[in-house]
Amino acid sequence: MDYPVNIIAVLVAALVPLILGSIWFNPSVLGKVWMKASNMTEEKVKGANIPLIMILSFVLNFFIAFILGSMVVHQTGLFALFANDTDTTGVAELQKLMEVHGNKFRSFGHGVLHGVIAGLFFATPMIATHALYERRGFKYIAINGGYWIISLAIMGGIICAWH
């Protein structure tokens, strides 16, 4: 019995924040506003090891996408119900359930909905909490929160639809 989340979809979804970030944080889009809101300077940007940052970002995005899969693909809960079954009855029941319910709520739009929910009620509050202690303003929260809301929405759509 295969896990209902496609690992290839997770890998592709992990690319989304990198691609969106290259647009979102571009100086001609929100990059200049973000730099001011985050106290980032051109010197700091130029002194960064960008290839290493991109690789580590992809790995971290993979972790996010992997967990997001269990939020947007409801069938993963079925696997948890039978995780500790040692007899074949549980496996047979799981196979029957997946045959009947395996494709329910498996659309791009459904994944987007849950991605937006994760961005609004999970990622953005974490960003806002840090921003409060770091004395960052509303623009910082809005730019970073918006970036993760859109990233998680697209990631959720990809993961949920690609089965």
C-alpha positions in Angstrom: 0.0 0.0 0.0 1.5 3.3 -1.1 1.5 6.4 1.1 -1.0 8.8 -0.5 1.5 11.7 -0.9 3.7 11.6 -4.0 7.3 12.2 -3.1 8.0 13.7 -6.6 5.2 16.2 -5.9 6.9 17.0 -2.5 10.2 17.6 -4.3 8.6 19.9 -6.9 6.6 21.7 -4.2 9.9 22.3 -2.4 11.0 24.4 -5.4 8.1 26.8 -5.1 9.4 29.0 -2.3 12.7 29.4 -4.2 11.0 30.4 -7.4 8.4 32.6 -5.8 11.2 34.2 -3.6 13.2 35.1 -6.7 10.2 37.1 -7.9 8.7 38.3 -4.5 12.0 39.6 -3.1 13.2 41.0 -6.4 14.1 44.7 -6.0 11.6 45.7 -8.6 8.8 43.9 -6.8 9.0 43.9 -2.9 12.8 43.5 -2.5 13.6 47.1 -1.7 10.7 47.4 0.8 11.7 44.1 2.4 15.3 45.2 2.7 14.3 48.4 4.5 11.8 46.5 6.7 14.3 43.8 7.7 17.3 46.2 8.0 19.1 44.3 5.2 21.8 46.1 3.4 23.4 45.5 -0.1 26.7 44.7 1.7 25.0 41.8 3.6 23.4 40.5 0.4 26.7 40.6 -1.5 28.6 38.9 1.3 26.2 35.9 1.4 27.1 32.4 0.1 24.0 32.2 -2.2 24.6 28.6 -3.5 24.7 27.3 0.1 21.7 29.3 1.1 19.7 28.0 -1.9 20.6 24.4 -1.1 19.8 24.7 2.5 16.5 26.5 1.6 15.6 23.6 -0.7 16.2 21.1 2.1 14.1 23.1 4.6 11.4 23.6 2.0 11.4 19.8 1.5 10.7 19.3 5.2 7.9 21.9 5.0 6.4 20.3 1.8 6.6 16.8 3.4 4.6 17.8 6.5 2.3 20.0 4.4 1.3 16.8 2.5 -0.3 15.4 5.7 -2.3 18.6 6.0 -3.6 18.8 2.4 -4.1 15.1 1.7 -6.6 13.9 4.2 -6.1 10.2 3.3 -2.8 10.3 5.2 -5.0 10.0 8.3 -6.2 6.6 7.2 -2.6 5.3 7.3 -2.3 6.5 10.9 -5.4 4.5 11.8 -3.7 1.3 10.7 -0.1 2.1 11.5 0.3 -0.4 14.3 -1.8 -3.3 12.8 0.2 -6.5 12.7 -2.4 -8.5 11.0 -3.6 -8.4 7.4 -7.1 -7.4 8.3 -6.1 -3.8 8.8 -4.2 -3.7 5.5 -7.2 -5.1 3.7 -9.5 -2.5 5.3 -7.1 0.3 4.4 -7.0 -0.9 0.8 -10.8 -0.9 0.7 -11.0 2.5 2.2 -8.4 3.9 -0.3 -10.3 2.3 -3.2 -13.4 4.1 -2.1 -12.1 7.3 -0.6 -8.5 7.6 -2.0 -9.3 10.4 -4.5 -11.7 12.5 -2.5 -10.6 16.1 -2.0 -7.6 15.5 -4.2 -7.6 18.7 -6.3 -5.3 21.7 -6.7 -7.9 24.0 -5.3 -8.4 21.9 -2.2 -4.6 21.9 -1.6 -4.5 25.7 -2.1 -7.2 26.1 0.5 -5.3 24.2 3.1 -2.0 25.8 2.1 -3.6 29.3 2.6 -4.9 28.1 6.0 -1.4 26.9 7.0 0.1 30.2 5.8 -2.5 32.4 7.6 -2.8 30.5 10.9 0.6 28.8 11.2 3.4 30.5 9.3 2.3 34.1 9.6 1.8 34.0 13.4 5.3 32.6 13.8 6.7 35.3 11.7 4.7 38.0 13.5 5.8 36.7 16.9 9.5 37.0 15.9 8.8 40.4 14.4 7.3 41.7 17.6 10.4 40.7 19.6 12.7 42.0 16.9 10.8 45.3 16.7 10.0 44.8 13.0 7.0 46.7 11.6 3.8 45.6 9.9 5.5 45.7 6.4 8.0 43.1 7.5 5.1 40.8 8.7 3.0 41.5 5.6 5.8 40.8 3.1 7.1 37.7 4.8 3.6 36.4 5.8 2.3 37.0 2.3 5.2 35.2 0.8 4.6 32.1 2.9 0.8 32.2 2.4 1.3 32.2 -1.4 4.1 29.6 -1.2 2.2 27.2 0.9 -0.9 27.7 -1.2 0.9 26.7 -4.4 2.8 23.9 -2.6 -0.4 22.6 -1.1 -2.1 22.6 -4.5 0.8 20.7 -6.2 0.9 18.1 -3.4 -2.8 17.6 -3.2 -3.5 17.4 -7.0 -0.5 15.3 -8.0 -1.4 11.7 -7.0 
